[in-house]
């Protein structure tokens, strides 16, 4: 008989913990991908809220519902809010969008609220920042925004921020080089109490 004890610090953030830090603003340009870009200066790496780099934000070649902007947060993250802004100094902004998330960057789930697909109301100009607190937090590494409507007198233009904190799991996971400490239940007259280490 083997008795195993695991102690994992963490779990979901309690109400006392803050989970609303910016997640996107310090990411490198390589963390951003998109369906297309109008030019190098309109690339996805320029899609950061309140930044004026490049052409002032992301803009795709065409404005249609097949376009998307994706961010790799680098690790599984608890996402509690998102914010959008139009492209700086332009008539380009997104007035509604869908939100998708993934742990792998391949298999995507759509954000739902009360089992319904949630379309978020976006911007009405290029300058204001519109922030949405998610009713239920998302746990994912990748975040993808899909514009649904945009300024009819402009085109899709976007700057993005997400808010949250590092994900803390209640479940222990093993990567092939991890170890767990265990003890065999003592038998009568057992002299050794040396714990054993099991590699997983």
Backbone as a printed PyTorch tensor [residue, N CA C, xyz], in Angstrom:
tensor([[[  0.8540,  -1.1890,   0.0000],
         [  0.0000,   0.0000,   0.0000],
         [  0.8940,   1.2460,   0.0000]],

        [[  0.5560,   2.2130,  -0.8500],
         [  1.3560,   3.4260,  -0.9720],
         [  0.5110,   4.6200,  -0.5770]],

        [[  1.0310,   5.4140,   0.3140],
         [  0.3520,   6.6490,   0.6930],
         [  1.0740,   7.8150,   0.0490]],

        [[  0.3380,   8.6530,  -0.6560],
         [  0.9410,   9.7690,  -1.3650],
         [  0.3360,  11.0690,  -0.8580]],

        [[  1.1890,  12.0170,  -0.5530],
         [  0.7090,  13.3300,  -0.1330],
         [  1.2300,  14.3790,  -1.0980]],

        [[  0.3190,  15.1960,  -1.6160],
         [  0.6920,  16.2800,  -2.5070],
         [  0.2080,  17.5880,  -1.9060]],

        [[  1.0540,  18.5840,  -1.9270],
         [  0.6660,  19.8840,  -1.4120],
         [  0.8660,  20.8960,  -2.5290]],

        [[ -0.2120,  21.4790,  -2.9900],
         [ -0.1360,  22.4690,  -4.0670],
         [ -0.6130,  23.8060,  -3.5500]],

        [[  0.2560,  24.7710,  -3.6040],
         [ -0.1220,  26.1130,  -3.1990],
         [ -0.8740,  26.7740,  -4.3290]],

        [[ -1.9180,  27.4670,  -4.0040],
         [ -2.6010,  28.2170,  -5.0400],
         [ -4.0400,  27.8350,  -5.1560]],

        [[ -4.4960,  27.6250,  -6.4280],
         [ -5.9040,  27.4620,  -6.6980],
         [ -6.3930,  28.7490,  -7.3220]],

        [[ -7.6800,  28.8200,  -7.5410],
         [ -8.2400,  30.0290,  -8.1160],
         [ -8.0000,  31.1930,  -7.1870]],

        [[ -7.8420,  32.3680,  -7.7630],
         [ -7.5990,  33.5440,  -6.9610],
         [ -8.7920,  33.8350,  -6.0850]],

        [[ -8.5390,  34.1160,  -4.8250],
         [ -9.6170,  34.4480,  -3.9210],
         [-10.0120,  35.8930,  -4.1250]],

        [[-11.1080,  36.2890,  -3.4880],
         [-11.6000,  37.6430,  -3.6500],
         [-10.5930,  38.6660,  -3.1350]],

        [[ -9.6770,  38.2320,  -2.2640],
         [ -8.6890,  39.1510,  -1.7150],
         [ -7.5330,  39.3880,  -2.6730]],

        [[ -7.3660,  38.5020,  -3.6620],
         [ -6.2550,  38.6200,  -4.5930],
         [ -6.6340,  39.5250,  -5.7540]],

        [[ -5.6630,  40.2690,  -6.2360],
         [ -5.8910,  41.1190,  -7.3980],
         [ -5.5710,  40.3230,  -8.6550]],

        [[ -6.4950,  40.3300,  -9.6050],
         [ -6.2760,  39.6190, -10.8710],
         [ -6.7190,  40.5240, -12.0160]],

        [[ -6.1340,  41.7100, -12.0770],
         [ -6.5390,  42.6720, -13.0970],
         [ -5.3480,  43.4210, -13.6910]],

        [[ -4.1780,  42.7930, -13.6670],
         [ -2.9940,  43.4270, -14.2390],
         [ -2.9890,  43.3480, -15.7560]],

        [[ -2.3770,  44.3140, -16.4430],
         [ -2.2870,  44.2620, -17.9040],
         [ -1.4360,  43.0890, -18.3660]],

        [[ -1.8930,  42.4000, -19.4040],
         [ -1.2200,  41.1960, -19.8820],
         [ -0.5420,  41.3820, -21.2340]],

        [[ -0.9380,  42.3970, -21.9960],
         [ -0.5180,  42.5310, -23.3860],
         [  0.5660,  43.5930, -23.5840]],

        [[  0.5300,  44.6580, -22.8130],
         [  1.3450,  45.8410, -23.0990],
         [  2.8470,  45.5680, -23.1280]],

        [[  3.3310,  44.5880, -22.3790],
         [  4.7730,  44.3180, -22.3340],
         [  5.2050,  43.1450, -23.2080]],

        [[  4.3030,  42.5950, -23.9860],
         [  4.6440,  41.4580, -24.8380],
         [  5.4340,  41.9180, -26.0600]],

        [[  6.3500,  41.0810, -26.5510],
         [  7.0800,  41.4290, -27.7820],
         [  6.1790,  41.2930, -29.0060]],

        [[  6.5870,  41.8960, -30.1090],
         [  5.7870,  41.8310, -31.3340],
         [  5.5900,  40.3980, -31.8140]],

        [[  6.5310,  39.5310, -31.4900],
         [  6.4350,  38.1360, -31.9260],
         [  5.2800,  37.3900, -31.2530]],

        [[  4.6900,  37.9750, -30.2280],
         [  3.5640,  37.3390, -29.5370],
         [  2.2290,  37.5830, -30.2400]],

        [[  2.2460,  38.3940, -31.3060],
         [  1.0200,  38.7700, -32.0040],
         [  0.9720,  38.1190, -33.3850]],

        [[ -0.2210,  37.6870, -33.7720],
         [ -0.4590,  37.1600, -35.1130],
         [ -1.7850,  37.7220, -35.6160]],

        [[ -1.9810,  37.6830, -36.9240],
         [ -3.2460,  38.1470, -37.4830],
         [ -3.5290,  37.4330, -38.7940]],

        [[ -4.7630,  37.5550, -39.2320],
         [ -5.1810,  36.9440, -40.4890],
         [ -4.4830,  37.5990, -41.6740]],

        [[ -4.2200,  38.8930, -41.5830],
         [ -3.5080,  39.6410, -42.6240],
         [ -3.1280,  41.0000, -42.0560]],

        [[ -2.3530,  41.7570, -42.7910],
         [ -2.0010,  43.1130, -42.3770],
         [ -1.8960,  43.9920, -43.6010]],

        [[ -2.3760,  45.2040, -43.4870],
         [ -2.4250,  46.1280, -44.6180],
         [ -1.0360,  46.4680, -45.1080]],

        [[ -0.0860,  46.6080, -44.1740],
         [  1.3220,  46.8630, -44.5080],
         [  2.1440,  46.4880, -43.2870]],

        [[  3.4500,  46.5770, -43.3960],
         [  4.2980,  46.2580, -42.2500],
         [  4.0040,  47.1600, -41.0560]],

        [[  3.6870,  48.4180, -41.3210],
         [  3.4060,  49.3490, -40.2290],
         [  2.0130,  49.1690, -39.6340]],

        [[  1.1750,  48.3420, -40.2740],
         [ -0.1610,  48.0180, -39.7660],
         [ -0.1830,  46.6070, -39.1580]],

        [[  0.9880,  46.0610, -38.8350],
         [  1.0850,  44.6900, -38.3520],
         [  0.4610,  44.4810, -36.9860]],

        [[  0.1890,  43.2370, -36.6200],
         [ -0.4690,  42.9330, -35.3480],
         [  0.3420,  43.3220, -34.1260]],

        [[  1.6670,  43.3810, -34.2530],
         [  2.5050,  43.7540, -33.1200],
         [  2.3200,  45.1950, -32.6680]],

        [[  1.6310,  45.9970, -33.4740],
         [  1.3680,  47.3920, -33.1110],
         [  0.0080,  47.5670, -32.4320]],

        [[ -0.6710,  46.4660, -32.1680],
         [ -2.0380,  46.5280, -31.6310],
         [ -2.0550,  46.5730, -30.1070]],

        [[ -1.3930,  47.5650, -29.5290],
         [ -1.3700,  47.7190, -28.0790],
         [ -2.0830,  49.0090, -27.6860]],

        [[ -2.9780,  48.9160, -26.7230],
         [ -3.7760,  50.0570, -26.2850],
         [ -2.8770,  51.2210, -25.8710]],

        [[ -3.2600,  52.4220, -26.3050],
         [ -2.5880,  53.6830, -25.9730],
         [ -1.1860,  53.8040, -26.5430]],

        [[ -0.8410,  52.9380, -27.4930],
         [  0.4460,  53.0440, -28.1700],
         [  0.2420,  53.6290, -29.5640]],

        [[  1.2620,  54.3260, -30.0670],
         [  1.1680,  54.9720, -31.3720],
         [  2.2090,  54.4340, -32.3420]],

        [[  2.8210,  53.3110, -32.0070],
         [  3.8740,  52.7350, -32.8460],
         [  3.3200,  52.3540, -34.2210]],

        [[  4.2280,  52.2940, -35.1900],
         [  3.8210,  51.9040, -36.5350],
         [  2.7780,  52.8660, -37.0780]],

        [[  1.7110,  52.3000, -37.6170],
         [  0.6060,  53.1090, -38.1370],
         [ -0.4750,  53.3150, -37.0820]],

        [[ -0.1320,  53.0530, -35.8320],
         [ -1.0740,  53.3240, -34.7460],
         [ -2.0140,  52.1940, -34.4090]],

        [[ -1.7010,  50.9890, -34.8560],
         [ -2.5460,  49.8420, -34.5390],
         [ -2.5720,  48.8440, -35.6810]],

        [[ -3.3160,  47.7680, -35.4770],
         [ -3.4410,  46.7190, -36.4980],
         [ -4.5660,  47.0510, -37.4640]],

        [[ -4.3380,  46.8010, -38.7470],
         [ -5.3770,  46.8870, -39.7700],
         [ -5.1290,  45.7790, -40.7960]],

        [[ -6.1380,  44.9640, -41.1100],
         [ -5.9670,  43.8980, -42.1020],
         [ -6.0860,  44.4280, -43.5290]],

        [[ -5.7490,  43.5910, -44.4900],
         [ -5.8290,  43.9810, -45.8970],
         [ -7.2700,  44.2930, -46.2860]],

        [[ -8.1830,  43.4260, -45.8890],
         [ -9.6000,  43.6210, -46.1790],
         [-10.3780,  43.7100, -44.8850]],

        [[-11.4870,  44.4300, -44.9130],
         [-12.3670,  44.5150, -43.7480],
         [-13.5540,  43.5940, -43.9670]],

        [[-13.5100,  42.4220, -43.3390],
         [-14.6230,  41.4660, -43.3780],
         [-14.5750,  40.6170, -42.1110]],

        [[-15.5480,  39.7560, -41.9440],
         [-15.6890,  38.9800, -40.7120],
         [-14.7430,  37.7820, -40.6600]],

        [[-13.8680,  37.6480, -41.6610],
         [-12.8970,  36.5480, -41.6580],
         [-11.5620,  36.9790, -41.0470]],

        [[-11.4620,  38.2100, -40.6340],
         [-10.2070,  38.7200, -40.0730],
         [-10.1400,  38.4220, -38.5780]],

        [[ -8.9110,  38.3130, -38.0660],
         [ -8.7210,  38.0610, -36.6310],
         [ -7.3600,  38.5830, -36.1760]],

        [[ -7.3210,  38.8910, -34.8890],
         [ -6.0840,  39.3110, -34.2190],
         [ -5.8550,  38.3640, -33.0480]],

        [[ -4.6390,  37.8250, -32.9420],
         [ -4.3380,  36.8070, -31.9310],
         [ -3.1470,  37.2370, -31.0680]],

        [[ -3.2260,  36.9190, -29.7890],
         [ -2.1490,  37.2210, -28.8470],
         [ -1.7540,  35.9430, -28.1080]],

        [[ -0.4580,  35.6830, -28.0580],
         [  0.0930,  34.5810, -27.2740],
         [  0.6080,  35.1660, -25.9600]],

        [[ -0.0500,  34.8130, -24.8570],
         [  0.3250,  35.3510, -23.5460],
         [  1.5340,  34.6440, -22.9470]],

        [[  2.0150,  33.5990, -23.6040],
         [  3.2380,  32.9360, -23.1710],
         [  3.0320,  31.7670, -22.2390]],

        [[  1.9410,  31.7730, -21.4910],
         [  1.6160,  30.6840, -20.5740],
         [  0.1310,  30.7460, -20.2700]],

        [[ -0.3750,  29.6730, -19.7000],
         [ -1.7970,  29.6600, -19.3370],
         [ -2.0570,  30.7550, -18.3120]],

        [[ -3.0810,  31.5490, -18.5560],
         [ -3.3230,  32.7670, -17.7980],
         [ -4.7970,  32.8850, -17.4570]],

        [[ -5.0920,  33.4800, -16.3270],
         [ -6.4730,  33.8030, -15.9850],
         [ -6.7780,  35.1940, -16.5420]],

        [[ -7.7250,  35.2570, -17.4700],
         [ -8.0870,  36.5080, -18.1330],
         [ -9.4250,  36.9710, -17.5830]],

        [[ -9.4500,  38.1690, -17.0200],
         [-10.6550,  38.6610, -16.3630],
         [-11.3210,  39.8250, -17.0920]],

        [[-10.6070,  40.4670, -18.0140],
         [-11.1810,  41.6020, -18.7360],
         [-10.4150,  41.8250, -20.0310]],

        [[-11.0700,  42.4780, -20.9850],
         [-10.4270,  42.8650, -22.2360],
         [-10.7780,  44.3220, -22.5220]],

        [[ -9.9190,  44.9850, -23.2850],
         [-10.1700,  46.3740, -23.6750],
         [ -9.7560,  46.5570, -25.1220]],

        [[-10.4950,  47.4020, -25.8430],
         [-10.1830,  47.6780, -27.2390],
         [-10.1130,  49.1850, -27.4830]],

        [[ -9.4350,  49.5210, -28.5540],
         [ -9.2740,  50.9070, -28.9710],
         [ -9.0600,  50.9010, -30.4820]],

        [[ -9.5030,  51.9480, -31.1800],
         [ -9.2920,  52.0330, -32.6170],
         [ -7.8500,  52.3480, -32.9600]],

        [[ -7.5660,  52.4090, -34.2480],
         [ -6.2130,  52.7120, -34.7120],
         [ -5.9680,  54.2090, -34.5750]],

        [[ -4.8470,  54.5680, -33.9890],
         [ -4.5500,  55.9620, -33.6590],
         [ -4.5610,  56.8540, -34.9070]],

        [[ -5.1800,  58.0350, -34.7620],
         [ -5.1510,  59.0450, -35.8130],
         [ -5.8590,  58.6260, -37.0810]],

        [[ -6.9150,  57.8240, -36.9660],
         [ -7.5800,  57.2990, -38.1530],
         [ -9.1010,  57.2860, -37.9610]],

        [[ -9.7860,  56.7870, -38.9620],
         [-11.2350,  56.5360, -38.8740],
         [-11.4970,  55.0400, -38.7830]],

        [[-10.5200,  54.3150, -38.2920],
         [-10.5930,  52.8490, -38.2640],
         [-10.8080,  52.3490, -36.8430]],

        [[-11.9120,  51.6550, -36.6270],
         [-12.1600,  51.0180, -35.3380],
         [-13.1530,  49.8770, -35.5090]],

        [[-13.2220,  49.0390, -34.4930],
         [-14.1140,  47.8770, -34.4810],
         [-15.2660,  48.1760, -33.5310]],

        [[-16.5050,  48.0510, -34.0090],
         [-17.6660,  48.3760, -33.1830],
         [-18.2980,  47.1620, -32.5210]],

        [[-17.9660,  45.9560, -32.9650],
         [-18.3750,  44.7330, -32.2520],
         [-17.4190,  43.6080, -32.6240]],

        [[-17.2550,  42.6580, -31.7130],
         [-16.2990,  41.5730, -31.9440],
         [-16.6710,  40.3440, -31.1240]],

        [[-16.1310,  39.2230, -31.5490],
         [-16.2290,  37.9650, -30.8060],
         [-14.8710,  37.6740, -30.1810]],

        [[-14.8820,  36.9000, -29.1090],
         [-13.6640,  36.5630, -28.3850],
         [-13.5140,  35.0530, -28.3560]],

        [[-12.3230,  34.5710, -28.7010],
         [-12.0370,  33.1390, -28.6540],
         [-10.7580,  32.9280, -27.8450]],

        [[-10.6030,  31.7090, -27.3240],
         [ -9.4330,  31.4110, -26.5110],
         [ -8.9950,  29.9730, -26.7180]],

        [[ -7.7230,  29.7090, -26.4040],
         [ -7.1460,  28.3910, -26.6630],
         [ -5.9390,  28.1730, -25.7650]],

        [[ -5.6400,  26.9190, -25.4520],
         [ -4.4110,  26.5660, -24.7380],
         [ -3.2960,  26.1820, -25.6930]],

        [[ -3.6550,  25.8460, -26.9430],
         [ -2.6760,  25.3280, -27.8930],
         [ -2.4380,  26.2490, -29.0890]],

        [[ -3.3620,  27.1520, -29.3580],
         [ -3.2840,  27.9670, -30.5560],
         [ -3.8690,  27.2680, -31.7690]],

        [[ -4.4030,  26.0560, -31.5730],
         [ -5.0020,  25.2820, -32.6700],
         [ -6.4940,  25.0430, -32.4380]],

        [[ -6.8330,  24.5900, -31.2460],
         [ -8.2300,  24.3040, -30.9090],
         [ -8.8010,  25.4820, -30.1300]],

        [[ -9.8380,  26.0940, -30.7000],
         [-10.3640,  27.3340, -30.1500],
         [-11.7620,  27.1480, -29.5840]],

        [[-12.0340,  27.8690, -28.5060],
         [-13.3800,  27.9150, -27.9300],
         [-13.8620,  29.3570, -27.9490]],

        [[-15.1500,  29.5170, -28.1960],
         [-15.7190,  30.8580, -28.2340],
         [-16.2050,  31.2480, -26.8400]],

        [[-15.9650,  32.5020, -26.4910],
         [-16.4280,  32.9730, -25.1860],
         [-17.9470,  33.0020, -25.1680]],

        [[-18.4990,  32.3850, -24.1170],
         [-19.9490,  32.3270, -23.9620],
         [-20.3440,  32.9230, -22.6290]],

        [[-21.5230,  33.4800, -22.6090],
         [-22.0860,  34.0200, -21.3760],
         [-23.4770,  33.4460, -21.2220]],

        [[-23.6820,  32.6930, -20.1320],
         [-24.9550,  32.0060, -19.8950],
         [-25.3120,  31.1180, -21.0870]],

        [[-24.2930,  30.3720, -21.5820],
         [-24.4270,  29.4200, -22.6920],
         [-24.7530,  30.0660, -24.0290]],

        [[-24.6620,  31.3700, -24.1260],
         [-24.8920,  32.0610, -25.3890],
         [-23.5880,  32.6830, -25.8650]],

        [[-23.3590,  32.6560, -27.1870],
         [-22.1850,  33.3140, -27.7510],
         [-22.3060,  34.8030, -27.4870]],

        [[-21.2760,  35.3770, -26.9260],
         [-21.3140,  36.7760, -26.5480],
         [-20.5760,  37.6210, -27.5730]],

        [[-21.3070,  38.5360, -28.2240],
         [-20.6840,  39.5350, -29.0870],
         [-20.4940,  40.7930, -28.2580]],

        [[-19.2670,  41.2810, -28.1960],
         [-18.9540,  42.4530, -27.3880],
         [-19.1560,  43.7260, -28.2080]],

        [[-19.6880,  44.7400, -27.5680],
         [-19.7810,  46.0540, -28.1960],
         [-18.4170,  46.7140, -28.1200]],

        [[-17.9310,  47.1910, -29.2540],
         [-16.5910,  47.7570, -29.3070],
         [-16.5770,  49.2650, -29.2280]],

        [[-15.8450,  49.8840, -30.1470],
         [-15.5850,  51.3180, -30.0850],
         [-16.4990,  52.1140, -31.0190]],

        [[-16.6100,  53.4070, -30.7170],
         [-17.3680,  54.3250, -31.5660],
         [-16.4700,  55.4290, -32.1060]],

        [[-15.1900,  55.3670, -31.7680],
         [-14.1830,  56.2780, -32.3260],
         [-12.8190,  55.6150, -32.1840]],

        [[-11.7880,  56.2970, -32.6460],
         [-10.4540,  55.6900, -32.6680],
         [ -9.6730,  55.9050, -31.3810]],

        [[-10.1580,  56.7740, -30.5000],
         [ -9.3530,  57.1760, -29.3480],
         [ -9.7830,  56.5620, -28.0140]],

        [[-11.0760,  56.4290, -27.7910],
         [-11.5670,  55.9530, -26.4980],
         [-11.2290,  54.4860, -26.2890]],

        [[-10.9120,  54.1350, -25.0490],
         [-10.6720,  52.7430, -24.6710],
         [-11.9520,  52.1970, -24.0310]],

        [[-12.4380,  51.0810, -24.5680],
         [-13.6330,  50.4280, -24.0330],
         [-13.2020,  49.1260, -23.3740]],

        [[-13.4870,  48.9950, -22.0900],
         [-13.0760,  47.8150, -21.3250],
         [-14.2920,  47.0040, -20.8990]],

        [[-14.1450,  45.6730, -20.9470],
         [-15.2120,  44.7650, -20.5610],
         [-14.7030,  43.7980, -19.4980]],

        [[-15.3820,  43.7670, -18.3830],
         [-15.0980,  42.7810, -17.3460],
         [-15.8280,  41.4950, -17.7220]],

        [[-15.0990,  40.3940, -17.8260],
         [-15.7160,  39.1210, -18.1980],
         [-16.5360,  38.5840, -17.0330]],

        [[-17.7580,  38.1630, -17.3280],
         [-18.6200,  37.6270, -16.2780],
         [-17.9900,  36.3880, -15.6520]],

        [[-17.3980,  35.5500, -16.4850],
         [-16.6300,  34.3900, -16.0310],
         [-15.2230,  34.5120, -16.5900]],

        [[-14.1820,  34.3760, -15.7680],
         [-12.8190,  34.4840, -16.2960],
         [-12.5140,  33.3720, -17.2880]],

        [[-11.5980,  33.6620, -18.1840],
         [-11.1270,  32.6990, -19.1740],
         [ -9.7500,  32.2150, -18.7380]],

        [[ -9.4950,  30.9150, -18.8660],
         [ -8.1880,  30.3420, -18.5530],
         [ -7.5960,  29.8430, -19.8640]],

        [[ -6.5810,  30.5350, -20.3570],
         [ -6.0320,  30.2010, -21.6710],
         [ -4.6710,  30.8470, -21.8440]],

        [[ -3.9400,  30.3380, -22.8300],
         [ -2.6640,  30.9520, -23.2140],
         [ -2.8510,  31.8910, -24.4070]],

        [[ -3.7370,  31.5150, -25.3210],
         [ -3.9500,  32.2920, -26.5410],
         [ -5.3160,  32.9580, -26.5170]],

        [[ -5.3340,  34.1920, -27.0140],
         [ -6.5580,  34.9780, -27.0850],
         [ -6.7140,  35.4570, -28.5200]],

        [[ -7.9210,  35.3340, -29.0550],
         [ -8.1590,  35.7650, -30.4390],
         [ -9.4250,  36.6120, -30.4940]],

        [[ -9.3190,  37.7460, -31.1560],
         [-10.4560,  38.6620, -31.3190],
         [-10.8570,  38.6850, -32.7930]],

        [[-12.1700,  38.5200, -33.0470],
         [-12.6990,  38.4820, -34.4070],
         [-13.6490,  39.6620, -34.6180]],

        [[-13.2460,  40.6820, -35.3760],
         [-14.1420,  41.8120, -35.6340],
         [-15.4050,  41.3650, -36.3690]],

        [[-16.5470,  41.9010, -35.9310],
         [-17.8250,  41.6110, -36.5700],
         [-18.4130,  42.8390, -37.2670]],

        [[-18.1830,  44.0050, -36.6970],
         [-18.6330,  45.2670, -37.2930],
         [-17.5500,  46.3160, -37.0650]],

        [[-17.5320,  47.3300, -37.9270],
         [-16.5100,  48.3630, -37.8580],
         [-17.0860,  49.6550, -38.4300]],

        [[-16.3210,  50.7290, -38.3180],
         [-16.7850,  52.0130, -38.8260],
         [-17.0540,  51.9030, -40.3280]],

        [[-18.2880,  52.1490, -40.7670],
         [-18.5850,  52.0210, -42.2060],
         [-17.8520,  53.0520, -43.0610]],

        [[-17.3630,  54.1130, -42.4380],
         [-16.6280,  55.1400, -43.1670],
         [-15.1100,  54.9520, -43.0550]],

        [[-14.7060,  53.8400, -42.4940],
         [-13.2910,  53.5240, -42.3570],
         [-13.0790,  52.0450, -42.6440]],

        [[-12.2280,  51.4270, -41.8530],
         [-11.9500,  50.0040, -42.0050],
         [-11.6840,  49.4260, -40.6180]],

        [[-11.4140,  48.1320, -40.5520],
         [-11.0390,  47.5120, -39.2830],
         [ -9.7240,  48.1030, -38.8070]],

        [[ -9.6990,  48.6110, -37.6000],
         [ -8.4890,  49.1160, -36.9640],
         [ -8.5770,  48.8100, -35.4790]],

        [[ -7.4990,  48.3200, -34.8920],
         [ -7.6260,  47.7880, -33.5320],
         [ -6.3450,  47.9080, -32.7290]],

        [[ -6.5320,  48.2740, -31.4690],
         [ -5.5250,  48.1220, -30.4280],
         [ -6.1890,  47.3740, -29.2820]],

        [[ -5.4380,  46.5230, -28.6010],
         [ -6.0240,  45.5620, -27.6590],
         [ -5.2400,  45.5150, -26.3550]],

        [[ -5.9640,  45.2890, -25.2640],
         [ -5.3490,  44.9470, -23.9810],
         [ -6.2120,  43.8680, -23.3190]],

        [[ -5.5680,  43.0130, -22.5610],
         [ -6.2710,  42.0300, -21.7370],
         [ -5.7520,  42.1690, -20.3160]],

        [[ -6.5850,  41.8250, -19.3530],
         [ -6.2320,  41.9720, -17.9400],
         [ -6.4530,  40.6510, -17.2260]],

        [[ -5.5890,  40.3840, -16.2410],
         [ -5.7220,  39.1470, -15.4850],
         [ -4.4860,  38.8960, -14.6460]],

        [[ -4.1280,  37.6100, -14.4910],
         [ -2.9890,  37.2280, -13.6500],
         [ -2.5540,  35.8180, -14.0190]],

        [[ -1.3650,  35.3860, -13.5790],
         [ -0.9230,  34.0190, -13.8600],
         [ -1.9060,  33.0030, -13.3210]],

        [[ -2.0900,  31.9430, -14.0880],
         [ -3.0150,  30.8700, -13.6980],
         [ -2.3970,  30.0220, -12.5960]],

        [[ -3.1870,  29.7220, -11.5830],
         [ -2.7440,  28.8670, -10.4810],
         [ -3.6310,  27.6290, -10.4470]],

        [[ -3.0270,  26.4740, -10.5870],
         [ -3.7950,  25.2370, -10.6940],
         [ -3.8830,  24.5080,  -9.3580]],

        [[ -5.0300,  23.8620,  -9.1190],
         [ -5.1990,  22.9870,  -7.9640],
         [ -4.6930,  21.5800,  -8.2600]],

        [[ -4.3400,  21.3150,  -9.5210],
         [ -3.9730,  19.9710,  -9.9510],
         [ -2.4820,  19.9190, -10.2440]],

        [[ -1.8080,  18.9140,  -9.7130],
         [ -0.3880,  18.7310, -10.0010],
         [ -0.2290,  18.0850, -11.3690]],

        [[  0.7010,  18.5910, -12.1550],
         [  0.9840,  17.9950, -13.4570],
         [  2.4600,  17.6240, -13.5120]],

        [[  2.7850,  16.6160, -14.3480],
         [  4.1430,  16.0970, -14.4220],
         [  4.6180,  16.1410, -15.8590]],

        [[  5.8870,  16.5410, -16.0500],
         [  6.4090,  16.7210, -17.4000],
         [  7.4010,  15.6410, -17.8030]],

        [[  7.4970,  14.5640, -17.0320],
         [  8.4230,  13.4750, -17.3580],
         [  9.7010,  13.5340, -16.5630]],

        [[ 10.0100,  14.6860, -15.9800],
         [ 11.2100,  14.8120, -15.1530],
         [ 10.8550,  15.2490, -13.7330]],

        [[  9.5500,  15.2870, -13.4270],
         [  9.1090,  15.7060, -12.1020],
         [  9.1730,  14.5470, -11.1290]],

        [[  9.1330,  14.8610,  -9.8510],
         [  9.1700,  13.8440,  -8.8120],
         [  8.0860,  14.1100,  -7.7800]],

        [[  7.6200,  13.0340,  -7.1610],
         [  6.6720,  13.1500,  -6.0580],
         [  7.2060,  12.3210,  -4.8930]],

        [[  7.1250,  12.8620,  -3.7060],
         [  7.6140,  12.1810,  -2.5170],
         [  6.4990,  11.3190,  -1.9330]],

        [[  6.8180,  10.0430,  -1.6400],
         [  5.8060,   9.1750,  -1.0380],
         [  6.4610,   8.2920,   0.0100]],

        [[  5.6290,   7.7080,   0.8610],
         [  6.0970,   6.7690,   1.8750],
         [  5.2760,   5.4900,   1.7870]],

        [[  5.9740,   4.3540,   1.8920],
         [  5.2590,   3.1030,   2.0530],
         [  4.6570,   3.0630,   3.4460]],

        [[  3.4240,   2.5580,   3.5350],
         [  2.8270,   2.4120,   4.8580],
         [  3.6920,   1.4560,   5.6690]],

        [[  4.0180,   1.8300,   6.8780],
         [  4.9340,   0.9980,   7.6720],
         [  4.3220,  -0.3470,   8.0250]],

        [[  5.1480,  -1.3870,   7.9560],
         [  4.7480,  -2.7210,   8.3850],
         [  5.2810,  -2.9650,   9.7920]],

        [[  4.7270,  -3.9230,  10.4830],
         [  5.2680,  -4.2400,  11.8130],
         [  6.7510,  -4.5770,  11.7250]],

        [[  7.5180,  -4.0370,  12.6760],
         [  8.9450,  -4.2960,  12.7790],
         [  9.7630,  -3.6780,  11.6430]],

        [[  9.1390,  -2.7650,  10.8890],
         [  9.9000,  -2.0900,   9.8280],
         [ 10.8610,  -1.0980,  10.4520]],

        [[ 12.1270,  -1.2320,  10.1360],
         [ 13.1460,  -0.3900,  10.7440],
         [ 13.3760,   0.8980,   9.9480]],

        [[ 13.2950,   0.7960,   8.6380],
         [ 13.6160,   1.9630,   7.8210],
         [ 12.3970,   2.8540,   7.6290]],

        [[ 12.5820,   4.1050,   7.8550],
         [ 11.5210,   5.0910,   7.6160],
         [ 11.9370,   6.0800,   6.5250]],

        [[ 12.9190,   5.6860,   5.7450],
         [ 13.4330,   6.5550,   4.7070],
         [ 12.3930,   6.7530,   3.5990]],

        [[ 12.0170,   7.9830,   3.2890],
         [ 11.0460,   8.2000,   2.2150],
         [ 11.6470,   7.8450,   0.8680]],

        [[ 10.7900,   7.4350,  -0.0420],
         [ 11.1930,   7.0750,  -1.4040],
         [ 10.7340,   8.1800,  -2.3520]],

        [[ 11.4590,   8.3270,  -3.4520],
         [ 11.1030,   9.3090,  -4.4630],
         [ 10.7560,   8.5950,  -5.7620]],

        [[  9.5970,   8.9390,  -6.3050],
         [  9.1160,   8.3040,  -7.5340],
         [  9.2100,   9.3250,  -8.6500]],

        [[  9.9200,   8.9800,  -9.7220],
         [ 10.0240,   9.8670, -10.8820],
         [  8.8890,   9.5720, -11.8340]],

        [[  8.2590,  10.6410, -12.3400],
         [  7.1340,  10.5030, -13.2530],
         [  7.4130,  11.2280, -14.5590]]])
